[in-house]
Amino acid sequence: MVPGAQVESLRLGFPARVRHAGLGVVRSPCCATSGGCCPCGAFTQGAASQRFGARCTLMNPTIPTSVVQVDWSREAIRSGEWSPGKRLLRSIRDYQRHSGARLTARAARGWAVLRHRFWSAVAGADIPLNCCLGGGLLLPHPNGVVIHPAAQVGPNCLIFQQVTLGTRGRPGAPVIGAHVDIGAGAKVLGPVRIGAHAVVGANAVVLDDVPAHWVAVGNPARVLQRR
Ligand SMILES: CC(C)(COP(=O)(O)OP(=O)(O)OC[C@H]1O[C@@H](n2cnc3c(N)ncnc32)[C@H](O)[C@@H]1OP(=O)(O)O)[C@@H](O)C(=O)NCCC(=O)NCCS
């Protein structure tokens, strides 16, 4: 895809532009402990994977840009914009960026924690500070969004209001692939994997894996091929 080209699908109506800048993924505590949180959904070892290096098993020129290229412009806050979702996300990004024991890092983390609490209350969302969230996440209406700390979200995803990414009372949280759109009120529960470019319909309850590019709708969700 050429620089500035439109992400190939505007499935739930939110346009996004791909920028050829900022190849990095945000380091989060889960990335630090598990070795690497590969933005294409493959979890690999070593710092190289975080820069989309050779160990990324899904690295392939045929993969659309939105899978491997984080579009940070989706999280950018325009001046004067009222966007609790973006503010909440920014507090999480700032918290995760400032690691280390230095006084400045600790102060920055403390400030991020305060902002996170404020925007969580405003948004009515429960998204932990140590969540593994790929870059380019859109939270247009963050109210009621609940994400389990062990859940993992790939880059360039879109999560609407009242979405839960959680467990089913036993260990195992969802792993959401790249460029996945999750409709309002959807629940993704347990150790399920949602493939890249999949769409989860409004109010779906997803208990099983969803293949890449497929659509999951209903309760319990059934998967449909994209038209
Ligand atoms: C899932 C979704 C993307 C599917 O859109 P689509 O590709 O145009 O699919 P279609 O409308 O052709 O529907 C395909 C089938 O899925 C069913 N379906 C679609 N959305 C559904 C939903 N949310 N729940 C249950 N079934 C649904 C349709 O009834 C149809 O069933 P059928 O084949 O038995 O007739 C869309 O319906 C959706 O839910 N989008 C979420 C939008 C949202 O959350 N907006 C919030 C804005 S604030």
The ligand as a Gaussian input file, in Angstrom:
#p B3LYP/6-31G(d) Opt

LIG

0 1
 C      -21.712000      -7.445000      11.713000
 C      -21.959000      -6.389000      10.678000
 C      -20.672000      -5.620000      10.400000
 C      -22.432000      -7.135000       9.450000
 O      -22.647000      -6.252000       8.401000
 P      -22.816000      -6.841000       6.895000
 O      -21.529000      -7.434000       6.433000
 O      -23.411000      -5.734000       6.091000
 O      -23.783000      -8.068000       7.072000
 P      -25.305000      -8.242000       6.587000
 O      -26.101000      -7.050000       7.030000
 O      -25.282000      -8.595000       5.156000
 O      -25.790000      -9.486000       7.455000
 C      -25.290000     -10.785000       7.250000
 C      -26.043000     -11.698000       8.184000
 O      -25.659000     -11.420000       9.538000
 C      -26.810000     -11.037000      10.301000
 N      -26.355000      -9.986000      11.193000
 C      -25.722000      -8.845000      10.851000
 N      -25.403000      -8.155000      11.951000
 C      -25.851000      -8.863000      12.996000
 C      -25.810000      -8.645000      14.415000
 N      -25.220000      -7.569000      14.944000
 N      -26.342000      -9.600000      15.194000
 C      -26.902000     -10.699000      14.682000
 N      -26.972000     -10.957000      13.353000
 C      -26.459000     -10.041000      12.529000
 C      -27.830000     -10.585000       9.295000
 O      -29.127000     -10.732000       9.787000
 C      -27.555000     -11.520000       8.156000
 O      -28.101000     -12.786000       8.477000
 P      -28.685000     -13.754000       7.313000
 O      -27.547000     -14.011000       6.361000
 O      -29.145000     -14.971000       8.059000
 O      -29.789000     -12.961000       6.689000
 C      -22.996000      -5.333000      11.146000
 O      -24.304000      -5.859000      11.081000
 C      -22.763000      -4.881000      12.581000
 O      -23.217000      -5.457000      13.540000
 N      -22.011000      -3.775000      12.726000
 C      -21.729000      -3.181000      14.003000
 C      -21.999000      -1.705000      13.922000
 C      -21.876000      -1.039000      15.271000
 O      -21.561000      -1.615000      16.271000
 N      -22.145000       0.248000      15.249000
 C      -22.057000       1.034000      16.435000
 C      -22.125000       2.501000      16.016000
 S      -22.124000       3.550000      17.421000

